Amino acid sequence: MVRVLSVLVAAASASGLVPSASFNSSAEGALCNPCFQIGGQGINSLLNYILNVGVVGGCGSLCAAALPAGGAVVVACELVCADVGIKAFVAALEKVDLDPIYFCEEVHACPMAPDDAYLELVNAAANPVVVRHGDDIQMGLELKVTNDTGVGQFGISIDGPGTATPFSQSFFLKKGIPAGEQMLSVTLTLEDGEDEQGFPKTFEQGDYSFTFHVCQGECGSTHPHSKDFGVMSGTFTINGTAPAPPPQECFSQFDEDSCESTKDFMGKACQWCDDFFSCQDSVMPCNGIQI
C-alpha cells in the first residue's frame, strides 16, 4: 500500500474515525475551505430563511439572520457571499438542491471538477486483519487514478456485532485525487462508549465488514461533473480483549497521596514512610525492623 501522508477533513466526527490520504488534500482557492463549512445544513437554513422572510439587506444580514448559531459557518457564509455577490449567492442556493460540493463550484469557491476524471478501486484491506478490542485498526483503500479527479468525497460504512455498528461517515476530498497509485484510509479505536442519549455503543468479538465509496462531487448527486467511482469492501475480526495495564506497585509511587491510593500484592493500601520519603508494601516496616 502507498504510505499515508496527509489528513483529510471529515463531514462529521462523532464516530471517532480519523481519515488520511497518500496525497496532498489541501483545497485550491482561498474560499474552498470556508465554503465547505457552510455544508448542507447551512444551505437548508439559508433557503428556509429566504423562503419565509426573503432577502433583506446584504450578505452580512442574510448570513447572521439565517444562521443564528454563529461561529465559523456565518463567517464562511459572509466571505463566500461577499465574493460572488448577494444575487449570485442566492441563485446558487436555489439551484444546488442541498449539495454543498456543487454549491461551492457554482459560486466559484472551488474549481469545477473535470469531466474526464477516472479512477479504479483496486483493493480494500484492514491492518491488522485480526485485532483486539480496545486497539486501533486502519482500514485502507488502494486506488489507481488514470486522470485527476476534482472536488469530491469518500465515505465508509462499518457493520458487525455490537451496538456501535452499523455506522457510516463521509469525508471531503477538497482537492480531488491526483493521478497515480493512491490510498485513502481511516483509523478507528475499537473502544466502547455511549451515544448522545447515553445508550451503550459496544464492539463485540466477531467478524466486521467495511465498505468504501468514492465519488467526484457528492455521492448520489445528479448534478453536472458528478461521478460515482463505485464501492469496495473488506473485513476484519475482533478477537479477544486488549491486555489490561500492569498493576501499580508500591515502590513506583513517589508521593504520599498516590502511595496511599495504591494497593500492594496483598490487596491492602501501600504505606508511606516519612523517614525515607518512600512508598512500601503494607507488610514492610518503615524502620527496617519487622515487628
CORPE-V752373 format. One record per residue. N is the residue number from 1. RES is the residue in three letters. OMEGA is omega in whole degrees, 0 to 359 (* if undefined). Layout:
# CORPE-V752373
n->N res->RES omega->OMEGA
n->N res->RES omega->OMEGA
This chain:
# CORPE-V752373
n->1 res->MET omega->178
n->2 res->VAL omega->182
n->3 res->ARG omega->180
n->4 res->VAL omega->184
n->5 res->LEU omega->190
n->6 res->SER omega->184
n->7 res->VAL omega->179
n->8 res->LEU omega->180
n->9 res->VAL omega->183
n->10 res->ALA omega->172
n->11 res->ALA omega->175
n->12 res->ALA omega->184
n->13 res->SER omega->185
n->14 res->ALA omega->185
n->15 res->SER omega->182
n->16 res->GLY omega->177
n->17 res->LEU omega->178
n->18 res->VAL omega->184
n->19 res->PRO omega->175
n->20 res->SER omega->178
n->21 res->ALA omega->181
n->22 res->SER omega->185
n->23 res->PHE omega->178
n->24 res->ASN omega->185
n->25 res->SER omega->181
n->26 res->SER omega->186
n->27 res->ALA omega->173
n->28 res->GLU omega->178
n->29 res->GLY omega->185
n->30 res->ALA omega->186
n->31 res->LEU omega->183
n->32 res->CYS omega->178
n->33 res->ASN omega->178
n->34 res->PRO omega->182
n->35 res->CYS omega->180
n->36 res->PHE omega->180
n->37 res->GLN omega->178
n->38 res->ILE omega->173
n->39 res->GLY omega->181
n->40 res->GLY omega->179
n->41 res->GLN omega->177
n->42 res->GLY omega->177
n->43 res->ILE omega->180
n->44 res->ASN omega->179
n->45 res->SER omega->178
n->46 res->LEU omega->180
n->47 res->LEU omega->179
n->48 res->ASN omega->179
n->49 res->TYR omega->180
n->50 res->ILE omega->181
n->51 res->LEU omega->185
n->52 res->ASN omega->186
n->53 res->VAL omega->186
n->54 res->GLY omega->180
n->55 res->VAL omega->180
n->56 res->VAL omega->181
n->57 res->GLY omega->184
n->58 res->GLY omega->184
n->59 res->CYS omega->182
n->60 res->GLY omega->180
n->61 res->SER omega->181
n->62 res->LEU omega->184
n->63 res->CYS omega->181
n->64 res->ALA omega->182
n->65 res->ALA omega->184
n->66 res->ALA omega->183
n->67 res->LEU omega->188
n->68 res->PRO omega->179
n->69 res->ALA omega->177
n->70 res->GLY omega->177
n->71 res->GLY omega->186
n->72 res->ALA omega->182
n->73 res->VAL omega->179
n->74 res->VAL omega->178
n->75 res->VAL omega->179
n->76 res->ALA omega->179
n->77 res->CYS omega->181
n->78 res->GLU omega->181
n->79 res->LEU omega->182
n->80 res->VAL omega->180
n->81 res->CYS omega->180
n->82 res->ALA omega->181
n->83 res->ASP omega->185
n->84 res->VAL omega->183
n->85 res->GLY omega->187
n->86 res->ILE omega->182
n->87 res->LYS omega->179
n->88 res->ALA omega->179
n->89 res->PHE omega->180
n->90 res->VAL omega->179
n->91 res->ALA omega->179
n->92 res->ALA omega->179
n->93 res->LEU omega->183
n->94 res->GLU omega->185
n->95 res->LYS omega->196
n->96 res->VAL omega->175
n->97 res->ASP omega->175
n->98 res->LEU omega->179
n->99 res->ASP omega->186
n->100 res->PRO omega->180
n->101 res->ILE omega->179
n->102 res->TYR omega->178
n->103 res->PHE omega->181
n->104 res->CYS omega->174
n->105 res->GLU omega->183
n->106 res->GLU omega->179
n->107 res->VAL omega->176
n->108 res->HIS omega->174
n->109 res->ALA omega->176
n->110 res->CYS omega->180
n->111 res->PRO omega->177
n->112 res->MET omega->183
n->113 res->ALA omega->182
n->114 res->PRO omega->180
n->115 res->ASP omega->180
n->116 res->ASP omega->179
n->117 res->ALA omega->180
n->118 res->TYR omega->173
n->119 res->LEU omega->177
n->120 res->GLU omega->175
n->121 res->LEU omega->189
n->122 res->VAL omega->186
n->123 res->ASN omega->174
n->124 res->ALA omega->183
n->125 res->ALA omega->178
n->126 res->ALA omega->178
n->127 res->ASN omega->358
n->128 res->PRO omega->180
n->129 res->VAL omega->175
n->130 res->VAL omega->188
n->131 res->VAL omega->177
n->132 res->ARG omega->176
n->133 res->HIS omega->181
n->134 res->GLY omega->180
n->135 res->ASP omega->175
n->136 res->ASP omega->173
n->137 res->ILE omega->177
n->138 res->GLN omega->177
n->139 res->MET omega->187
n->140 res->GLY omega->179
n->141 res->LEU omega->176
n->142 res->GLU omega->182
n->143 res->LEU omega->169
n->144 res->LYS omega->186
n->145 res->VAL omega->180
n->146 res->THR omega->178
n->147 res->ASN omega->180
n->148 res->ASP omega->174
n->149 res->THR omega->178
n->150 res->GLY omega->181
n->151 res->VAL omega->182
n->152 res->GLY omega->181
n->153 res->GLN omega->166
n->154 res->PHE omega->180
n->155 res->GLY omega->175
n->156 res->ILE omega->174
n->157 res->SER omega->184
n->158 res->ILE omega->181
n->159 res->ASP omega->180
n->160 res->GLY omega->181
n->161 res->PRO omega->181
n->162 res->GLY omega->184
n->163 res->THR omega->178
n->164 res->ALA omega->179
n->165 res->THR omega->0
n->166 res->PRO omega->170
n->167 res->PHE omega->181
n->168 res->SER omega->180
n->169 res->GLN omega->179
n->170 res->SER omega->184
n->171 res->PHE omega->180
n->172 res->PHE omega->170
n->173 res->LEU omega->192
n->174 res->LYS omega->178
n->175 res->LYS omega->185
n->176 res->GLY omega->182
n->177 res->ILE omega->182
n->178 res->PRO omega->180
n->179 res->ALA omega->179
n->180 res->GLY omega->176
n->181 res->GLU omega->185
n->182 res->GLN omega->177
n->183 res->MET omega->169
n->184 res->LEU omega->179
n->185 res->SER omega->172
n->186 res->VAL omega->177
n->187 res->THR omega->183
n->188 res->LEU omega->172
n->189 res->THR omega->187
n->190 res->LEU omega->179
n->191 res->GLU omega->177
n->192 res->ASP omega->179
n->193 res->GLY omega->179
n->194 res->GLU omega->174
n->195 res->ASP omega->184
n->196 res->GLU omega->179
n->197 res->GLN omega->179
n->198 res->GLY omega->178
n->199 res->PHE omega->184
n->200 res->PRO omega->173
n->201 res->LYS omega->188
n->202 res->THR omega->171
n->203 res->PHE omega->182
n->204 res->GLU omega->175
n->205 res->GLN omega->179
n->206 res->GLY omega->184
n->207 res->ASP omega->179
n->208 res->TYR omega->174
n->209 res->SER omega->175
n->210 res->PHE omega->184
n->211 res->THR omega->175
n->212 res->PHE omega->177
n->213 res->HIS omega->186
n->214 res->VAL omega->183
n->215 res->CYS omega->163
n->216 res->GLN omega->193
n->217 res->GLY omega->179
n->218 res->GLU omega->178
n->219 res->CYS omega->183
n->220 res->GLY omega->182
n->221 res->SER omega->175
n->222 res->THR omega->181
n->223 res->HIS omega->179
n->224 res->PRO omega->177
n->225 res->HIS omega->180
n->226 res->SER omega->178
n->227 res->LYS omega->176
n->228 res->ASP omega->183
n->229 res->PHE omega->173
n->230 res->GLY omega->183
n->231 res->VAL omega->175
n->232 res->MET omega->187
n->233 res->SER omega->175
n->234 res->GLY omega->182
n->235 res->THR omega->168
n->236 res->PHE omega->183
n->237 res->THR omega->170
n->238 res->ILE omega->184
n->239 res->ASN omega->179
n->240 res->GLY omega->181
n->241 res->THR omega->177
n->242 res->ALA omega->181
n->243 res->PRO omega->178
n->244 res->ALA omega->177
n->245 res->PRO omega->180
n->246 res->PRO omega->181
n->247 res->PRO omega->177
n->248 res->GLN omega->179
n->249 res->GLU omega->184
n->250 res->CYS omega->187
n->251 res->PHE omega->180
n->252 res->SER omega->180
n->253 res->GLN omega->189
n->254 res->PHE omega->173
n->255 res->ASP omega->188
n->256 res->GLU omega->182
n->257 res->ASP omega->181
n->258 res->SER omega->178
n->259 res->CYS omega->185
n->260 res->GLU omega->177
n->261 res->SER omega->179
n->262 res->THR omega->179
n->263 res->LYS omega->180
n->264 res->ASP omega->183
n->265 res->PHE omega->177
n->266 res->MET omega->183
n->267 res->GLY omega->180
n->268 res->LYS omega->180
n->269 res->ALA omega->175
n->270 res->CYS omega->180
n->271 res->GLN omega->179
n->272 res->TRP omega->182
n->273 res->CYS omega->182
n->274 res->ASP omega->183
n->275 res->ASP omega->184
n->276 res->PHE omega->184
n->277 res->PHE omega->182
n->278 res->SER omega->180
n->279 res->CYS omega->184
n->280 res->GLN omega->174
n->281 res->ASP omega->184
n->282 res->SER omega->183
n->283 res->VAL omega->182
n->284 res->MET omega->179
n->285 res->PRO omega->181
n->286 res->CYS omega->181
n->287 res->ASN omega->178
n->288 res->GLY omega->182
n->289 res->ILE omega->178
n->290 res->GLN omega->178
n->291 res->ILE omega->*
